[in-house]
Every structure is written in C-alpha cells, then in structure tokens.
Amino acid sequence: MTKVAGAKLFVFIAITGVIITVKRYFRKLLYTFIILSLMVSLAPSALATGTLVTNDWVNFRTDASLDAEIITTLSPGSSVEVLEHDPAGWSKVRVNGTIGYMNSEFLTISASAESVTFRTTGGVNFRTEPSLDADVMSTIATDTRVEVLEHNPAGWSKVRANGTVGYIKSEFLALPIQSAQPAAAPPSPPAAASTPPPTAASTATPPASTTPETLKTIHGVNVRSGPSPEAGIIKTLEANTSVTVIERDPDGWTKVTAGETVGYIRSDLISVSGRNVELLHWSEVRNMIKRNVPIHVIDVRTGRSYTIKCFSIYDHADVEPATQADTDIFYDIRDGVRSWASRPVWVSIDDRLIAAALHGMPHDVTWIPDNGMDGHLCLHFLGSTTSSTSVSYRTDLQNSVQEAWNAR
C-alpha cells in the first residue's frame, strides 16, 4: 500500500507540475500578447499622415461644393481622417464613420504633432521666409516628400527639406495619400487588323470652349518677359488696367496679354475688382482696429460705401454707422430690412482692404446717439467668433467673409 500511495503521490506531483508549467506558459503568452497589443496601440497609426485637424468652425458637406448639403459643422480642433487631399480646393474626409467633404483651407496639422509628411503638388520654390520677396534657396520638384513643421493652409508652411528649414506656399502641399491629378484612363484595346488607322484630323482634340479670364491690375505693375523679378520689363501698366489670363505659373506669376503685349505679372498684383483685398485672420485684424476711428466700408455686392466706427473688440468687432447719412446708406443697401443675414464687405484699416462680413440687425447697446440707429452691429473677419449658438448664423458670417475674398 505504501508503494501504491507513493506512486500515486508521484503521479499527482508530476501532473501538478505539468499544470503549473502550462499555466506559467500561457500566463507568459498572455503577458506577451498584452504587451504587443499595447505596443501596437501606442505606435503611430498608419493613418497618421492622413489625419488633420480643423483650424476653425467648418461645414462638413455631402459633396465638394458650397451648394452641397451640410452634414454637420465641426468646431476648431476636430480631428478628421483625410481620404483625398486637394490643398487648393476640397478634401474628402471621414468623420465618425461618415464620409464627406471640407474646404481644405480649414484643415491643418495638430498643434501637438511635431511634424507631418506632405508632398509637393508642383515644382515650387523653397524660400528663406514666408514671402514671395524672400530668397529662393532651391526649387523642389513635383511629388517630393517634405516634413511640414508649421502649416497655414491659406498661406505659407514652414517645412524641412533635405535637412534645411524654409517656407513653401501651402497650396502646393498635399498629404501623400493620393495624387492631385485624376487617374489616367485605362489604355484602349488594340484596333482590329481590318480597322484602318485613324487620321491625324480624327485624333486631334478640339480646343476647349472657354471664356478667357479677365482681371485688373491693383496698381501700377510691370509686365516682365519671364516669371521672375529679374526678368526684363516689357511694359508698365497703370492701375485698373484689364489683362487677359493665358496661364498661371505655380510660383505666383500669371502670363497675360495686355493689348498687344504678352508677358508675366505677379499674381498678387491682379484681381477681379482691381482692388488689393486681403484675407486676414481675426487674430491679426483685432490688433489693427482702433476704437472710435472711422472705418471705410464697401458693400461687395453693390459697390456702395459708408463709414462705421468700432467701440468694442473681443470675439469680433462691435460697430455702428458713424453718422445718420451712413445709417441711411446702410439701410438702403438692405432695402430697409433689418436682418441677421450677413453681407460680404471690404473694410479699409490702415490703408489695407480686408475681407469681412457685416449683419443687418442692430441690437443691444448703442454708443452714437445721433446716427439714427438704435443698437450696434457685429463686424466679422476670418476666424472671428460669436456668442450665438446658431450654427447657421456662424456659418453665414464666415461664408460672407469668403465671398468678399473671392470677389477681390
């Protein structure tokens, strides 16, 4: 019996040892799995280069158009997954599982990101400073990867290329997730032997029927023989001279015809209206506005003008017409209708014309006693905010700012 008991004890101990060993093995396997899972979850996502954040309130739409239905409006700092990125137009994005479109100028890299890899969409100059007047260090070829350190989608981006830090116009930088150009059509199948080869006339592509774009010079401007400030001057045009656009150079120059003259003009010196209108963010404008100093306003849709004065500066500028005559013009432009609907305007501050928006509903306190307006108005710029919780109201204001900019 003693031998049997000893044998049973030995078997029990052996089995117990095996169980403990197996448990330890699976415990180690479980720990390894947990550690690997954490490493994967904490590692940079494969979609990191396709993730940007909103830099302002922005509409998320069903299609790439301002006329498309609004799915929702995102607040500043919202993270979105970018599926297709056109830096000078619209981006296809995914938000909470829903796919739609956003204007690319409202998408930038997160402030917490040290850098994000972008690619160039065209040959572009790499400059020492964010200015067309800055020295060109080199010209970067199309589809070159660069490390973006600071990204202003509506202006310049600070980038690192080949170990050197400089600046590139943001409109030539896209996320490396899709080519900006549409995919080429698949090749046609070879023609049957009995099919005669097409003639030159039949293969020629007819020219597109388009109306030439006509712009105006903002002020006196040189027409040069090439797209460079070092190119020879062919002719000097006066302000408000009409020119016809032939093509736009990616580095800020436009090839034009002016009468019998053909040459290049800096793109920032011509516009639809012949006016030098700027799209400045509220963070910059608020430091330019002076209280109780007349501000000249031009209503973009009618071209009529009047004067206002600012009395309060916070999330936006609180203003009133300066005189009774200015109030009369203000109401006449709006057909006497008091409304929260905004209108695109250009305002002159420090001899600079800036895109803005102004609603038509006098409200709350008033400062000027004899101007015929009981209450004040709200003047908005790019990125300015309001205490109103109405998404449509905030959107209307920013859309009007954009309309003022587009009408420059």
QUIVEN-V889357 format. One record per residue. N is the residue number from 1. PHI is phi in radians with two decimals (999 if undefined). PSI is psi in whole degrees, -180 to 180 (999 if undefined). Layout:
BEGIN
n,phi,psi
N,PHI,PSI
N,PHI,PSI
END
This chain:
BEGIN
n,phi,psi
1,999,-34
2,-1.16,-40
3,-1.15,-40
4,-1.11,-44
5,-1.11,-39
6,-1.14,-39
7,-1.14,-43
8,-1.09,-40
9,-1.11,-40
10,-1.12,-44
11,-1.09,-42
12,-1.07,-45
13,-1.12,-40
14,-1.11,-46
15,-1.09,-43
16,-1.04,-41
17,-1.11,-41
18,-1.11,-44
19,-1.07,-45
20,-1.10,-42
21,-1.09,-45
22,-1.09,-43
23,-1.06,-44
24,-1.09,-40
25,-1.10,-47
26,-1.22,-31
27,-1.12,-44
28,-1.09,-41
29,-1.10,-40
30,-1.14,-44
31,-1.07,-42
32,-1.07,-43
33,-1.09,-43
34,-1.10,-45
35,-1.10,-44
36,-1.10,-38
37,-1.11,-42
38,-1.12,-40
39,-1.10,-40
40,-1.18,-43
41,-1.21,-32
42,-1.53,-15
43,-1.24,154
44,-1.01,132
45,-1.17,150
46,-1.14,-19
47,-1.62,4
48,-0.98,-40
49,-1.27,-10
50,-1.88,16
51,-1.97,126
52,-2.25,173
53,-2.16,155
54,-1.36,141
55,-1.78,5
56,-2.92,178
57,-1.13,131
58,-2.55,142
59,-1.43,135
60,-1.79,112
61,-1.96,164
62,-1.31,-21
63,-2.56,169
64,-1.46,67
65,-2.79,145
66,-1.20,-16
67,-1.56,-7
68,-1.27,156
69,-1.13,140
70,-1.52,120
71,-1.31,-49
72,-2.85,172
73,-2.04,126
74,-1.66,145
75,-1.46,162
76,-1.01,141
77,1.54,3
78,-1.28,135
79,-1.53,134
80,-2.32,149
81,-1.62,116
82,-1.54,123
83,-1.71,-39
84,-2.42,132
85,-2.22,113
86,-1.96,104
87,-1.08,-25
88,-1.77,13
89,-2.61,-118
90,-1.97,152
91,-2.06,137
92,-1.52,123
93,-2.33,162
94,-2.02,128
95,-2.23,117
96,0.89,41
97,1.51,-10
98,-1.74,135
99,-1.76,134
100,-2.81,-156
101,-2.34,149
102,-2.41,150
103,-1.18,127
104,-1.11,-23
105,-1.22,-10
106,-1.76,12
107,-2.07,130
108,-2.53,176
109,-1.38,152
110,-1.15,145
111,-1.12,-24
112,-1.45,-12
113,-1.45,130
114,-1.18,-36
115,-2.94,162
116,-2.40,139
117,-1.40,126
118,-2.06,172
119,-2.22,153
120,-1.42,139
121,-1.69,-1
122,-2.93,167
123,-1.08,126
124,-2.46,145
125,-1.34,138
126,-1.81,111
127,-1.93,163
128,-1.34,-26
129,-2.45,162
130,-1.36,67
131,-2.74,145
132,-1.20,-15
133,-1.57,-7
134,-1.29,157
135,-1.12,143
136,-1.61,117
137,-1.38,-37
138,-2.93,170
139,-1.93,123
140,-1.62,131
141,-1.26,162
142,-1.04,143
143,1.15,30
144,-1.57,134
145,-1.37,132
146,-2.32,154
147,-1.67,112
148,-1.51,122
149,-1.67,-41
150,-2.39,131
151,-2.19,115
152,-1.97,100
153,-1.05,-23
154,-1.74,11
155,-2.60,-114
156,-2.01,153
157,-2.10,138
158,-1.51,123
159,-2.32,162
160,-2.02,123
161,-2.27,122
162,0.95,38
163,1.46,-4
164,-1.86,138
165,-1.75,132
166,-2.83,-158
167,-2.29,146
168,-2.39,144
169,-1.08,128
170,-1.12,-25
171,-1.15,-12
172,-1.84,18
173,-2.15,125
174,-2.29,156
175,-1.15,141
176,-1.40,51
177,-1.92,-18
178,-2.87,145
179,-1.15,142
180,-1.19,-23
181,-1.51,144
182,-1.13,150
183,-1.09,143
184,-1.19,146
185,-1.20,145
186,-1.10,148
187,-1.12,146
188,-1.27,148
189,-1.15,152
190,-1.09,144
191,-1.24,150
192,-1.13,156
193,-1.08,-29
194,-1.39,-12
195,-1.44,122
196,-1.17,147
197,-1.08,142
198,-1.16,150
199,-1.42,164
200,-1.05,-38
201,-1.14,-37
202,-1.33,-24
203,-1.59,-13
204,-1.18,137
205,-1.54,122
206,-1.12,144
207,-1.10,145
208,-1.18,142
209,-1.59,96
210,-2.25,154
211,-1.56,126
212,-1.00,141
213,-1.42,126
214,-1.91,128
215,-2.15,175
216,-2.21,148
217,-1.27,140
218,-1.29,-39
219,-2.72,-172
220,-0.93,129
221,-2.51,146
222,-1.54,135
223,-1.68,123
224,-1.94,162
225,-1.30,-16
226,-2.62,167
227,-1.38,64
228,-2.77,144
229,-1.18,-14
230,-1.57,-10
231,-1.21,154
232,-1.12,147
233,-1.51,120
234,-1.48,-42
235,-2.80,153
236,-1.96,125
237,-1.74,147
238,-1.37,167
239,-1.08,148
240,1.16,26
241,-1.50,132
242,-1.37,137
243,-2.32,152
244,-1.86,129
245,-1.35,130
246,-1.71,-51
247,-2.81,159
248,-1.89,128
249,-1.43,140
250,-1.13,-14
251,-1.80,30
252,1.55,22
253,-2.14,152
254,-2.23,130
255,-1.48,127
256,-2.37,166
257,-2.02,136
258,-2.31,96
259,1.20,-122
260,-1.63,-1
261,-1.60,133
262,-2.13,127
263,-3.04,-162
264,-2.07,140
265,-2.25,143
266,-1.02,130
267,-1.07,-30
268,-1.38,1
269,-1.85,9
270,-2.34,148
271,-2.71,172
272,-1.10,-44
273,-1.60,-12
274,1.40,12
275,-1.93,144
276,-1.55,82
277,-1.63,138
278,-1.99,147
279,-1.82,95
280,-1.88,142
281,-1.28,150
282,-0.98,-34
283,-1.05,-26
284,-1.58,-41
285,-1.14,-37
286,-1.07,-24
287,-1.50,-9
288,-1.67,-31
289,-1.25,136
290,-2.00,135
291,-1.16,141
292,1.09,21
293,-1.90,130
294,-0.97,137
295,-2.12,123
296,-1.39,130
297,-2.07,135
298,-2.05,121
299,-1.30,116
300,-1.06,-41
301,-1.29,-28
302,-1.96,-21
303,1.43,-2
304,-1.37,154
305,-2.34,158
306,-2.76,180
307,-2.09,141
308,-2.23,168
309,-2.30,144
310,-1.75,138
311,-2.17,-13
312,-2.58,137
313,-2.27,117
314,-2.53,-103
315,-1.34,-18
316,-2.78,-173
317,-1.83,129
318,-1.60,125
319,-2.38,167
320,-2.52,154
321,-1.03,142
322,-1.24,-35
323,-2.42,173
324,-1.07,-39
325,-1.09,-39
326,-1.17,-39
327,-1.10,-41
328,-1.04,-43
329,-1.15,-43
330,-0.97,-49
331,-1.24,-35
332,-1.12,-39
333,-1.06,-35
334,-1.68,16
335,0.96,33
336,1.30,7
337,-1.58,127
338,-1.57,122
339,-2.69,151
340,-1.34,-9
341,-1.08,135
342,-1.64,161
343,-2.24,145
344,-1.28,134
345,-2.41,160
346,-1.96,133
347,-2.08,141
348,-1.74,115
349,-2.28,124
350,0.94,42
351,1.10,22
352,-2.06,135
353,-1.68,123
354,-2.16,137
355,-1.23,135
356,-2.66,-179
357,-2.48,145
358,-2.44,124
359,-1.42,178
360,-2.15,34
361,-2.15,97
362,-1.07,137
363,-2.69,163
364,0.96,-139
365,-1.28,158
366,-2.25,149
367,-1.99,-36
368,-1.67,115
369,-1.31,-26
370,-2.04,27
371,-1.73,2
372,1.38,11
373,-2.18,125
374,-1.69,97
375,2.13,-178
376,-2.23,173
377,-2.06,164
378,-1.96,122
379,-1.77,124
380,-2.07,151
381,-2.26,178
382,-0.97,123
383,1.46,-2
384,-1.26,157
385,-2.17,177
386,-2.56,156
387,-1.34,-11
388,-1.13,142
389,-1.60,-1
390,-1.31,116
391,-1.15,-40
392,-1.13,-36
393,-1.17,-47
394,-1.10,-41
395,-1.14,-42
396,-1.05,-41
397,-1.10,-48
398,-1.22,-32
399,-1.14,-36
400,-1.20,-37
401,-1.05,-44
402,-1.12,-39
403,-1.10,-41
404,-1.09,-39
405,-1.20,-43
406,-1.16,-25
407,-1.54,7
408,-1.12,999
END
